[in-house]
Each structure stands twice: as structure tokens, then as C-alpha cells.
């Protein structure tokens, strides 16, 4: 192709999007930088590591220390401990208000993996899910963690199947379901890839398939998961589960770029409408914190 040849619509690169949650009242990213984030969950302000925040902080260290109730100190590659700066509860509750007027409730706690039970940037997806789902719709949530997407779909009236390999995490989601005044979610403590492949053999399809595969992990029977080795198999398996007119949300926090997500899905569903980009949070001091890659797909 000559440098002067106009690009066709197929050759033009897709624009990369940024998605932000806009409805939070119980969460606020106060500041980020210097490899950390300062954020409020309800009335509790916490400091957690954030490798993506390589810029300078908007506040000084004394302000962070004065505002925070506890700080997570890593002791290994994936684990660490919380150091309290003041009295902190074992568990506490926050809410996310959907645009429909329904509130999703979450029980939080400070885990030894730096997480507290919620990824607040996912609020941008929960509203999108609530808009698409309704009675008679089927939603499959893979690698579902504590279930914000499952709750959003169920609050809209969808039939929800929630799949996660860790029994304790599924129990945590059950608590969130009860706090949110919901019921009827189908729980599966299972390896997500094996579940998807079996559903494909059965011919089952869903109106929305959601997945947030980790970089590594173990299934309930010790199955080893490594994203770079199995992601193509996952995309192939889940593409067969998307009903005509259905949609996909695929999120990764593992360094897989938005363009890579788009390339993988174009190979299996070339006619689908796709948007790829970053899930982000905006801090109170003005920075944009990219938290992970996101692809949304709508099948004709």
C-alpha cells in the first residue's frame, strides 16, 4: 500500500477508550503516585501499592499518613500485611448506586493480598450491565471474584451464573447478594475454562459473557492457570457461548493490552462491534489512574 493510499474503514485502527465510574459515593481515589494509591472506602481511608502510579503524588507524605487508617506493606510478590494507623474494623460495608435506583451492597475486609473485596473502577461496567440485562436474559460471569457484575445483572432481573474457583470467594459473594436484597444467582465453584468448554459442548449460550482472568491461579482441584498460555483457548471457548445479539466484557489486570484483546476477539468473532481501552479512576488531585485493559463486544 502506498503511503498516500487512503485507509479503508477496516484498515483504520479502532479508537482506544477510557471508562470511568461516575456514580460512587462510598469510594474516592484521593491521590495516587509514587507507586501507591490513597483511597476512601466508605469512611475508611487506605494506602495500597499501585505499580502503575509512577508519577509524583499530588499530596505530601504527611497528608497521606494523617488521612489514612491503615497501609498495606508487601512481604512478598503477592502477599503482605496491613499496618493500622488507627483503629480499623474487621469488616465494613459500602454501597454502589446503579442508575436504575437500586443499590449494590458489598462487605469489605483487608485481605493479605492487598485487596478489600472490590475493584471500584468496575462501576463503569456494572451500569453497562444493568442497562443491557433484564428478565429473560442470561448472564455468565467467569473468574467472578466477589460478584459486582453478578449482582448488577441479577438486580436487573437476569438469570446469572457465577463461576469462581475459590469457595471462600463465592461465599463472600453470597454475603453481598444477601446484603443487596437479591437471590437466585447460580453458584459454580469450578475452573472457568473447563466450565466454558463444557457449556460449549452442551450448546448453551448467554446474552452476556463476562470474564476477568488473572495472570495465574489454581482451580478447585489444583488446575494450573497461566494467562499467556491459556488465554487463546479461553477466548475460543467463550466465543461459542455468546448468543446472537449477545455481548462480551473481557477485563484484564495482567498487562495484556487493549489492542491484544481486540486482536484475539477479531479472530473468533470478526463481525462483532468492539470497543477496547482502559478502565480508569480519576484522583482528587487530578491524575488519571489506568487500572486495567477492557474490551466490550456486541455480536450481531
ZAMAR-824349 format. One record per residue: chain; x, y, z of N, C-alpha, C in turn; residue number from 1. Coordinates in steps of 0.05 Angstrom, whole numbers, plus 5000, padded with zeros to 4 digits. Layout:
REM residues N
kette;n_x;n_y;n_z;ca_x;ca_y;ca_z;c_x;c_y;c_z;nr
A;X;Y;Z;X;Y;Z;X;Y;Z;NUM
...
END
This chain:
REM residues 300
kette;n_x;n_y;n_z;ca_x;ca_y;ca_z;c_x;c_y;c_z;nr
A;5017;4976;5000;5000;5000;5000;5018;5025;5000;1
A;5011;5043;4982;5026;5068;4981;5021;5085;5006;2
A;5040;5101;5015;5035;5118;5038;5013;5138;5034;3
A;5007;5144;5008;4986;5163;5002;4958;5150;4998;4
A;4957;5123;4999;4932;5109;4995;4914;5112;5020;5
A;4889;5122;5016;4871;5125;5039;4866;5098;5052;6
A;4864;5098;5079;4857;5074;5093;4827;5068;5091;7
A;4821;5042;5087;4793;5034;5087;4783;5034;5116;8
A;4757;5032;5120;4747;5031;5148;4757;5007;5163;9
A;4762;4984;5148;4772;4960;5161;4801;4964;5169;10
A;4817;4980;5154;4845;4984;5160;4850;5004;5182;11
A;4831;5022;5186;4835;5043;5206;4836;5031;5234;12
A;4855;5039;5251;4855;5028;5278;4832;5038;5294;13
A;4821;5021;5311;4799;5029;5329;4808;5049;5349;14
A;4792;5068;5356;4800;5087;5378;4801;5072;5404;15
A;4819;5080;5422;4821;5069;5448;4805;5086;5467;16
A;4789;5073;5484;4771;5087;5502;4781;5087;5530;17
A;4772;5106;5545;4776;5106;5574;4748;5106;5587;18
A;4745;5087;5606;4719;5085;5621;4724;5092;5650;19
A;4707;5109;5661;4708;5117;5689;4682;5111;5703;20
A;4682;5102;5728;4656;5101;5743;4649;5129;5752;21
A;4623;5136;5750;4615;5163;5757;4594;5164;5779;22
A;4586;5141;5790;4564;5142;5809;4572;5136;5838;23
A;4598;5132;5843;4606;5126;5870;4601;5149;5889;24
A;4591;5142;5913;4591;5160;5936;4608;5148;5959;25
A;4610;5121;5959;4625;5108;5981;4654;5101;5973;26
A;4663;5110;5950;4691;5106;5943;4702;5132;5931;27
A;4727;5138;5937;4740;5161;5925;4770;5156;5924;28
A;4782;5159;5901;4811;5158;5898;4821;5186;5905;29
A;4832;5189;5929;4841;5216;5938;4866;5225;5925;30
A;4885;5207;5921;4911;5214;5908;4924;5188;5900;31
A;4943;5191;5882;4960;5168;5874;4986;5178;5863;32
A;5006;5161;5864;5033;5168;5855;5054;5155;5873;33
A;5079;5155;5864;5100;5144;5880;5096;5114;5885;34
A;5082;5100;5867;5077;5072;5870;5056;5064;5889;35
A;5037;5082;5895;5016;5076;5915;4991;5092;5909;36
A;4970;5084;5922;4944;5098;5919;4932;5103;5946;37
A;4920;5126;5950;4906;5134;5974;4876;5136;5968;38
A;4860;5119;5980;4832;5118;5972;4814;5113;5996;39
A;4789;5124;5993;4769;5121;6013;4748;5100;6005;40
A;4744;5082;6023;4722;5062;6021;4703;5067;6044;41
A;4680;5079;6038;4663;5087;6060;4676;5109;6076;42
A;4679;5104;6102;4693;5124;6119;4722;5117;6124;43
A;4731;5094;6113;4758;5085;6118;4777;5092;6095;44
A;4799;5105;6101;4819;5113;6081;4843;5095;6083;45
A;4851;5083;6060;4872;5063;6060;4894;5071;6040;46
A;4919;5062;6046;4941;5064;6027;4948;5036;6018;47
A;4949;5033;5991;4956;5007;5979;4977;5011;5957;48
A;4994;4991;5952;5013;4994;5930;4998;4996;5903;49
A;5010;5011;5885;4999;5014;5858;5022;5018;5838;50
A;5032;4996;5827;5056;4997;5809;5052;5015;5785;51
A;5027;5019;5776;5022;5036;5752;5026;5066;5758;52
A;5024;5073;5783;5026;5102;5791;5055;5110;5794;53
A;5068;5115;5771;5097;5121;5771;5103;5151;5773;54
A;5082;5168;5773;5086;5197;5775;5088;5206;5804;55
A;5092;5232;5807;5093;5243;5834;5065;5246;5846;56
A;5064;5244;5872;5039;5247;5886;5029;5276;5886;57
A;5003;5279;5888;4992;5306;5890;4993;5318;5918;58
A;4994;5300;5938;4996;5308;5966;5023;5299;5977;59
A;5031;5311;5999;5056;5302;6011;5051;5278;6030;60
A;5073;5265;6038;5071;5241;6053;5057;5245;6080;61
A;5061;5268;6092;5048;5274;6118;5018;5275;6115;62
A;5007;5285;6093;4979;5285;6088;4968;5257;6085;63
A;4982;5240;6070;4974;5212;6067;4972;5199;6094;64
A;4993;5202;6110;4993;5189;6137;4971;5199;6155;65
A;4966;5225;6154;4945;5237;6171;4917;5227;6163;66
A;4912;5223;6137;4886;5216;6128;4880;5186;6130;67
A;4901;5169;6129;4897;5141;6126;4893;5127;6152;68
A;4876;5105;6151;4871;5089;6174;4890;5065;6175;69
A;4900;5056;6151;4917;5033;6150;4932;5033;6124;70
A;4955;5019;6124;4972;5018;6100;4980;4989;6095;71
A;4979;4980;6070;4988;4953;6063;5018;4953;6057;72
A;5033;4935;6071;5061;4933;6067;5067;4905;6055;73
A;5077;4904;6030;5083;4878;6018;5105;4863;6033;74
A;5102;4837;6035;5123;4820;6047;5132;4799;6027;75
A;5120;4799;6003;5127;4781;5982;5115;4791;5956;76
A;5117;4775;5935;5108;4784;5908;5077;4788;5908;77
A;5063;4772;5922;5034;4774;5921;5021;4777;5949;78
A;5036;4777;5970;5024;4778;5997;5037;4800;6013;79
A;5025;4806;6036;5035;4826;6054;5018;4828;6079;80
A;5021;4851;6093;5005;4855;6117;4996;4884;6119;81
A;4974;4887;6133;4963;4914;6138;4975;4925;6164;82
A;4984;4950;6162;4994;4964;6186;4974;4986;6193;83
A;4960;4983;6216;4940;5004;6222;4953;5029;6233;84
A;4941;5052;6225;4949;5078;6236;4929;5087;6257;85
A;4906;5074;6258;4886;5079;6278;4869;5054;6280;86
A;4848;5054;6296;4831;5031;6299;4816;5026;6273;87
A;4816;5001;6264;4802;4993;6240;4784;4969;6245;88
A;4761;4968;6231;4742;4945;6235;4752;4920;6220;89
A;4743;4897;6228;4748;4872;6214;4734;4872;6187;90
A;4709;4881;6186;4694;4883;6162;4678;4909;6163;91
A;4670;4918;6139;4652;4941;6138;4638;4940;6111;92
A;4618;4957;6107;4600;4955;6084;4600;4981;6069;93
A;4599;4979;6042;4595;5002;6025;4573;4996;6004;94
A;4563;5016;5990;4542;5013;5970;4550;5026;5944;95
A;4540;5015;5922;4543;5027;5896;4515;5032;5884;96
A;4507;5057;5878;4481;5062;5868;4480;5059;5837;97
A;4465;5039;5828;4461;5036;5799;4444;5059;5788;98
A;4445;5063;5762;4429;5084;5750;4399;5077;5752;99
A;4393;5052;5757;4365;5044;5759;4352;5051;5786;100
A;4369;5060;5805;4359;5067;5831;4364;5046;5852;101
A;4373;5022;5843;4379;5000;5861;4408;5003;5871;102
A;4412;4995;5896;4439;4997;5908;4451;4969;5910;103
A;4476;4966;5901;4491;4942;5906;4507;4945;5932;104
A;4506;4925;5949;4519;4926;5975;4543;4907;5975;105
A;4565;4916;5987;4589;4900;5988;4601;4899;6017;106
A;4607;4876;6026;4621;4872;6051;4651;4872;6045;107
A;4666;4890;6058;4695;4892;6053;4711;4883;6077;108
A;4736;4875;6071;4755;4869;6092;4783;4871;6081;109
A;4803;4876;6098;4830;4879;6089;4844;4852;6087;110
A;4848;4842;6063;4860;4816;6059;4890;4817;6058;111
A;4903;4794;6059;4932;4793;6058;4943;4795;6030;112
A;4925;4799;6010;4933;4803;5983;4929;4832;5974;113
A;4926;4851;5993;4923;4880;5989;4895;4888;5980;114
A;4878;4868;5971;4852;4875;5962;4832;4877;5986;115
A;4810;4890;5981;4790;4893;6003;4763;4881;5995;116
A;4761;4869;5971;4737;4856;5963;4722;4870;5941;117
A;4734;4891;5929;4720;4905;5908;4741;4920;5891;118
A;4736;4921;5865;4751;4937;5846;4733;4960;5838;119
A;4736;4984;5850;4717;5005;5846;4714;5015;5817;120
A;4735;5013;5801;4732;5021;5773;4712;5005;5758;121
A;4705;4981;5768;4685;4964;5755;4657;4976;5755;122
A;4653;4997;5771;4627;5010;5770;4619;5018;5742;123
A;4639;5025;5725;4633;5032;5697;4621;5009;5682;124
A;4628;4984;5689;4616;4961;5676;4589;4954;5688;125
A;4587;4958;5715;4561;4950;5727;4538;4965;5716;126
A;4541;4991;5710;4519;5006;5698;4513;4996;5670;127
A;4534;4989;5655;4531;4979;5627;4516;4953;5628;128
A;4523;4936;5648;4509;4910;5651;4480;4914;5658;129
A;4474;4932;5677;4447;4937;5685;4429;4948;5662;130
A;4442;4963;5644;4427;4974;5621;4421;4952;5601;131
A;4438;4932;5598;4434;4911;5577;4417;4888;5587;132
A;4418;4882;5613;4405;4859;5624;4376;4865;5632;133
A;4360;4843;5634;4333;4845;5643;4321;4817;5645;134
A;4296;4815;5653;4283;4789;5656;4285;4773;5630;135
A;4292;4747;5633;4295;4730;5609;4323;4730;5597;136
A;4340;4749;5604;4367;4750;5595;4385;4731;5611;137
A;4406;4720;5599;4424;4701;5613;4452;4714;5614;138
A;4463;4714;5638;4490;4725;5642;4508;4704;5654;139
A;4532;4702;5643;4553;4684;5653;4577;4701;5662;140
A;4584;4699;5688;4606;4714;5699;4628;4695;5707;141
A;4651;4696;5692;4673;4678;5697;4695;4692;5712;142
A;4711;4677;5728;4731;4689;5746;4718;4712;5762;143
A;4695;4706;5774;4676;4726;5782;4682;4741;5808;144
A;4702;4732;5823;4711;4746;5847;4687;4750;5866;145
A;4684;4774;5877;4662;4778;5897;4636;4788;5884;146
A;4635;4788;5857;4609;4788;5844;4595;4814;5838;147
A;4609;4836;5836;4595;4861;5829;4579;4858;5803;148
A;4591;4846;5783;4578;4842;5757;4554;4824;5760;149
A;4557;4803;5776;4535;4784;5781;4512;4798;5794;150
A;4518;4815;5814;4497;4830;5828;4483;4849;5810;151
A;4498;4863;5792;4486;4883;5774;4467;4869;5755;152
A;4475;4846;5744;4458;4831;5726;4433;4821;5740;153
A;4437;4810;5764;4414;4800;5779;4394;4822;5787;154
A;4405;4845;5795;4388;4868;5802;4371;4877;5779;155
A;4381;4872;5754;4365;4879;5730;4345;4857;5722;156
A;4346;4834;5736;4327;4813;5731;4338;4790;5714;157
A;4364;4790;5707;4375;4769;5690;4379;4743;5706;158
A;4381;4721;5691;4389;4695;5703;4419;4695;5703;159
A;4431;4692;5726;4460;4696;5729;4473;4670;5738;160
A;4495;4663;5723;4512;4641;5731;4539;4652;5739;161
A;4548;4647;5763;4572;4659;5775;4593;4637;5779;162
A;4616;4639;5766;4636;4618;5766;4662;4629;5778;163
A;4672;4616;5799;4698;4623;5810;4709;4598;5823;164
A;4736;4595;5822;4749;4571;5831;4753;4570;5861;165
A;4749;4593;5875;4755;4594;5903;4729;4595;5919;166
A;4725;4574;5935;4700;4571;5950;4695;4594;5969;167
A;4716;4604;5982;4713;4626;6002;4704;4652;5988;168
A;4713;4656;5963;4705;4680;5949;4676;4678;5940;169
A;4667;4654;5932;4639;4650;5926;4621;4655;5950;170
A;4631;4646;5974;4616;4652;5999;4614;4682;6004;171
A;4636;4696;5998;4636;4725;6001;4615;4738;5983;172
A;4612;4728;5959;4592;4739;5941;4564;4733;5951;173
A;4560;4709;5962;4534;4703;5974;4526;4724;5995;174
A;4546;4732;6011;4541;4753;6031;4533;4779;6018;175
A;4547;4786;5996;4540;4811;5982;4512;4809;5969;176
A;4505;4785;5960;4478;4782;5949;4457;4787;5970;177
A;4461;4775;5994;4441;4779;6015;4440;4808;6024;178
A;4463;4821;6027;4463;4849;6035;4448;4866;6014;179
A;4450;4858;5989;4437;4874;5967;4407;4867;5964;180
A;4397;4849;5980;4369;4842;5978;4362;4826;5953;181
A;4382;4810;5944;4378;4794;5919;4379;4764;5925;182
A;4370;4748;5907;4372;4719;5909;4372;4707;5881;183
A;4376;4681;5879;4372;4667;5854;4397;4665;5836;184
A;4420;4674;5845;4444;4670;5830;4453;4641;5831;185
A;4461;4630;5808;4471;4603;5806;4501;4603;5812;186
A;4510;4588;5832;4538;4588;5840;4552;4564;5830;187
A;4576;4567;5819;4592;4545;5809;4621;4549;5819;188
A;4630;4532;5837;4658;4532;5846;4673;4514;5827;189
A;4685;4526;5807;4696;4509;5785;4717;4525;5770;190
A;4734;4510;5756;4753;4521;5737;4738;4534;5714;191
A;4742;4560;5709;4726;4575;5690;4730;4565;5661;192
A;4755;4557;5654;4760;4548;5627;4746;4521;5622;193
A;4748;4502;5641;4735;4477;5638;4704;4480;5637;194
A;4694;4498;5653;4665;4503;5653;4656;4514;5626;195
A;4672;4533;5614;4665;4545;5589;4665;4524;5566;196
A;4685;4507;5566;4687;4487;5546;4664;4466;5548;197
A;4657;4460;5572;4634;4441;5575;4608;4454;5567;198
A;4604;4479;5573;4580;4493;5565;4578;4495;5534;199
A;4601;4498;5521;4601;4498;5492;4593;4471;5480;200
A;4603;4450;5492;4595;4423;5482;4565;4418;5486;201
A;4554;4430;5507;4525;4427;5512;4508;4445;5495;202
A;4521;4464;5481;4506;4483;5464;4493;4505;5479;203
A;4501;4510;5504;4490;4532;5519;4501;4559;5510;204
A;4484;4579;5510;4493;4606;5503;4481;4626;5522;205
A;4494;4650;5523;4487;4671;5541;4485;4698;5527;206
A;4468;4715;5538;4465;4742;5527;4488;4761;5534;207
A;4503;4754;5556;4526;4769;5564;4546;4750;5578;208
A;4570;4750;5568;4592;4734;5580;4612;4754;5590;209
A;4619;4751;5616;4638;4770;5629;4661;4753;5639;210
A;4686;4764;5636;4709;4749;5647;4731;4769;5654;211
A;4744;4762;5676;4767;4777;5686;4789;4758;5694;212
A;4802;4745;5674;4821;4724;5680;4846;4735;5693;213
A;4856;4722;5714;4880;4730;5728;4905;4722;5712;214
A;4928;4732;5720;4953;4724;5706;4960;4696;5713;215
A;4954;4687;5737;4959;4659;5745;4940;4652;5768;216
A;4937;4626;5772;4919;4617;5794;4916;4587;5793;217
A;4901;4577;5813;4896;4549;5815;4866;4544;5816;218
A;4856;4523;5803;4829;4515;5804;4822;4500;5829;219
A;4797;4493;5834;4789;4479;5858;4802;4451;5861;220
A;4811;4439;5839;4824;4413;5840;4854;4416;5834;221
A;4865;4440;5838;4893;4445;5834;4900;4450;5805;222
A;4881;4455;5787;4886;4461;5760;4903;4487;5758;223
A;4924;4486;5742;4941;4510;5740;4932;4527;5717;224
A;4931;4553;5723;4923;4573;5703;4945;4593;5699;225
A;4954;4596;5674;4973;4617;5666;4961;4631;5642;226
A;4956;4657;5645;4941;4672;5626;4954;4670;5598;227
A;4980;4675;5596;4992;4676;5570;4992;4649;5555;228
A;4989;4627;5570;4988;4601;5558;4960;4592;5551;229
A;4940;4603;5564;4913;4593;5561;4892;4613;5551;230
A;4900;4638;5547;4881;4659;5541;4868;4654;5514;231
A;4883;4644;5494;4871;4639;5468;4850;4617;5469;232
A;4856;4597;5485;4837;4575;5489;4812;4585;5503;233
A;4815;4603;5522;4793;4615;5536;4775;4632;5517;234
A;4788;4649;5500;4773;4665;5481;4758;4647;5462;235
A;4771;4626;5452;4758;4608;5433;4734;4595;5446;236
A;4737;4586;5470;4715;4572;5484;4692;4590;5490;237
A;4697;4614;5500;4676;4632;5508;4662;4645;5484;238
A;4676;4647;5461;4664;4659;5437;4640;4642;5428;239
A;4640;4616;5434;4618;4598;5426;4595;4601;5445;240
A;4598;4614;5468;4577;4617;5487;4561;4643;5484;241
A;4569;4660;5465;4556;4686;5461;4533;4683;5442;242
A;4509;4687;5451;4485;4684;5434;4485;4706;5413;243
A;4471;4701;5390;4467;4723;5371;4454;4747;5384;244
A;4466;4770;5379;4456;4794;5393;4468;4798;5421;245
A;4484;4779;5430;4496;4779;5456;4521;4796;5458;246
A;4533;4797;5481;4556;4815;5486;4576;4801;5504;247
A;4600;4813;5504;4623;4803;5520;4635;4827;5534;248
A;4643;4824;5559;4660;4842;5573;4685;4826;5581;249
A;4708;4833;5571;4733;4820;5580;4752;4841;5591;250
A;4760;4836;5616;4776;4855;5631;4802;4840;5640;251
A;4825;4853;5638;4849;4841;5649;4865;4862;5664;252
A;4876;4853;5687;4894;4869;5703;4923;4859;5700;253
A;4928;4844;5679;4953;4828;5678;4972;4838;5657;254
A;4969;4862;5647;4988;4872;5627;4981;4866;5599;255
A;4959;4852;5593;4950;4847;5566;4938;4873;5555;256
A;4947;4883;5533;4939;4909;5523;4911;4908;5511;257
A;4897;4931;5510;4871;4932;5496;4872;4923;5467;258
A;4894;4930;5453;4896;4921;5425;4899;4891;5423;259
A;4913;4879;5442;4916;4850;5442;4889;4836;5447;260
A;4873;4847;5465;4846;4836;5469;4830;4838;5443;261
A;4831;4861;5430;4816;4865;5406;4825;4845;5384;262
A;4851;4841;5381;4862;4823;5361;4852;4794;5366;263
A;4852;4786;5391;4843;4758;5397;4813;4754;5391;264
A;4797;4774;5397;4768;4771;5392;4761;4775;5363;265
A;4776;4792;5348;4771;4794;5320;4775;4768;5305;266
A;4793;4752;5315;4799;4726;5302;4776;4706;5305;267
A;4760;4709;5326;4739;4689;5330;4711;4700;5324;268
A;4707;4726;5327;4681;4739;5321;4687;4764;5304;269
A;4695;4760;5279;4704;4783;5262;4682;4803;5256;270
A;4657;4796;5257;4635;4814;5251;4625;4830;5275;271
A;4636;4825;5298;4626;4838;5322;4634;4867;5324;272
A;4618;4883;5337;4625;4910;5343;4641;4910;5369;273
A;4664;4924;5368;4682;4923;5391;4691;4951;5400;274
A;4695;4954;5426;4708;4977;5438;4729;4967;5457;275
A;4753;4977;5455;4775;4969;5472;4788;4993;5484;276
A;4798;4990;5508;4811;5013;5521;4819;5006;5550;277
A;4818;5026;5567;4827;5023;5595;4804;5030;5614;278
A;4802;5014;5635;4786;5022;5658;4803;5040;5676;279
A;4792;5063;5684;4808;5083;5698;4793;5094;5722;280
A;4808;5105;5740;4799;5122;5762;4812;5149;5760;281
A;4797;5170;5767;4808;5197;5768;4811;5205;5797;282
A;4835;5214;5804;4841;5221;5832;4831;5249;5838;283
A;4828;5254;5864;4820;5281;5873;4841;5302;5868;284
A;4866;5294;5862;4887;5313;5856;4893;5314;5826;285
A;4875;5302;5810;4875;5306;5781;4888;5285;5763;286
A;4901;5265;5775;4913;5244;5758;4892;5224;5748;287
A;4898;5213;5725;4883;5190;5714;4899;5165;5720;288
A;4887;5147;5735;4900;5121;5741;4888;5099;5724;289
A;4904;5088;5705;4894;5065;5689;4897;5040;5706;290
A;4875;5025;5708;4875;5002;5726;4877;4976;5711;291
A;4868;4975;5686;4869;4950;5671;4857;4954;5643;292
A;4861;4934;5626;4850;4934;5599;4822;4924;5598;293
A;4806;4935;5580;4778;4927;5578;4770;4925;5549;294
A;4755;4904;5542;4742;4902;5516;4712;4896;5520;295
A;4696;4911;5505;4668;4906;5504;4661;4899;5475;296
A;4645;4878;5472;4639;4867;5446;4609;4862;5444;297
A;4598;4868;5421;4570;4863;5415;4568;4846;5389;298
A;4557;4822;5392;4554;4805;5369;4529;4811;5353;299
A;4531;4812;5326;4506;4817;5310;4485;4796;5315;300
END
